[in-house]
Amino acid sequence: MSMVTKNSIELYIRAKSAETGPPLGTVLGNLGINTVKFCNEFNEFTKDLFDCFLLRVKIYVKADKSFLFFVYEPPLFSLINLLVKNDIDTNDMYITSDDLVKLAIFKFSNLTLEKGVLLVYSRLRLRDIKVYD
């Protein structure tokens, strides 16, 4: 089976939420992709993720109408938005230090934990989000 692609498209699809109806079904159908097969494979692939993740998906369509898709990790700010809490007394946005470490491990597994934590912390400071224990 050759890897020569006829078309490619990049879409944003919510995890576990691919449906055969419009607009996704229309776009994939115009490319000749079996929409039902794609939706089943995508939903199965993303079954362990939160359904609120908006994922960037790159789909390559081969000449024989078969396809490959690649799902990119959700952006760090999307993950932060899931974990951020609001302090009622001070009206500060915050995450816990445990969540900070979990984010660093998930997003920056190729770096040391210290560097990953610093990167996540710098992103939190950009949005004025505090870290509490």
C-alpha positions in Angstrom: 0.0 0.0 0.0 1.6 3.3 -1.0 1.6 6.4 1.0 0.9 8.7 -1.9 -1.8 11.1 -0.8 -4.4 12.5 -3.0 -5.8 15.1 -0.5 -5.2 16.3 3.0 -7.2 18.4 5.4 -6.8 19.8 8.9 -9.8 20.0 11.1 -10.7 20.7 14.7 -12.9 18.0 16.3 -14.0 17.5 19.9 -12.7 14.3 21.5 -15.3 11.4 21.3 -17.7 13.7 19.4 -17.2 13.0 15.7 -20.6 12.5 14.1 -21.4 11.5 10.5 -23.8 14.4 10.0 -22.9 17.9 8.8 -20.5 19.7 8.9 -18.0 16.9 9.4 -19.8 14.4 7.2 -20.1 16.8 4.3 -16.4 17.7 4.4 -15.2 14.1 4.6 -17.7 12.9 2.1 -16.5 15.5 -0.5 -13.0 14.1 0.0 -14.3 10.5 -0.6 -13.7 9.3 3.0 -16.1 6.8 4.5 -17.5 9.1 7.1 -18.9 6.3 9.4 -15.6 4.5 9.4 -13.7 7.7 10.2 -16.0 8.7 13.0 -15.9 5.3 14.6 -12.1 5.2 14.4 -11.7 8.7 15.7 -14.1 8.3 18.6 -12.4 5.0 19.6 -9.0 6.7 19.4 -10.1 9.5 21.7 -12.2 7.5 24.1 -9.9 8.1 27.0 -9.8 11.9 26.7 -12.2 14.4 28.1 -14.9 15.2 25.6 -14.3 18.9 26.0 -10.9 18.7 24.3 -10.9 20.4 20.9 -8.3 18.5 19.0 -6.4 19.4 15.8 -6.7 16.5 13.4 -4.7 16.1 10.2 -6.4 13.7 7.7 -4.5 12.3 4.7 -6.6 10.7 1.9 -5.0 8.2 -0.4 -5.9 7.6 -4.0 -7.8 4.4 -3.1 -10.0 6.5 -0.7 -8.4 5.0 2.4 -7.2 7.5 5.0 -4.8 8.1 7.8 -5.4 10.7 10.6 -3.1 12.2 13.1 -4.4 13.8 16.3 -2.3 16.5 17.9 -2.2 17.0 21.7 -4.6 19.7 23.0 -2.9 23.1 23.6 -1.7 23.8 27.1 -4.2 26.7 27.6 -7.0 24.3 26.9 -5.7 22.0 29.6 -5.3 24.9 32.0 -8.9 26.0 31.4 -10.1 22.6 32.5 -8.2 22.7 35.8 -8.5 26.4 36.8 -10.6 27.2 39.8 -11.9 30.5 41.1 -11.3 31.6 44.7 -14.6 33.0 46.0 -13.0 35.2 48.7 -10.3 36.9 46.6 -11.7 36.3 43.1 -8.3 34.9 42.1 -8.0 32.2 39.5 -5.8 29.3 40.6 -4.7 25.7 40.1 -3.3 23.4 42.7 0.4 22.5 42.8 -0.6 18.8 42.1 -2.3 20.0 38.9 0.7 22.0 37.9 2.9 18.9 38.2 0.4 16.7 36.3 0.3 19.3 33.5 4.1 19.4 33.3 4.3 15.6 33.1 1.6 15.4 30.5 2.7 18.2 28.2 6.4 18.1 28.6 7.3 14.5 29.2 10.4 14.9 27.1 11.9 17.4 29.5 12.9 17.2 33.1 10.1 17.7 35.6 11.8 21.0 36.8 11.9 22.5 33.3 8.3 21.3 32.6 7.0 22.9 35.8 8.7 26.1 34.9 7.2 26.2 31.4 3.7 25.6 32.7 4.2 28.1 35.5 5.3 30.7 33.0 2.1 30.1 31.0 0.0 30.4 34.2 1.6 33.8 35.0 0.7 35.1 31.5 -2.9 34.6 32.5 -2.5 35.8 36.1 -3.3 32.3 37.5 -2.0 31.6 40.9 -0.7 28.2 42.2 -2.0 27.0 45.6 -1.2 23.9 47.6 
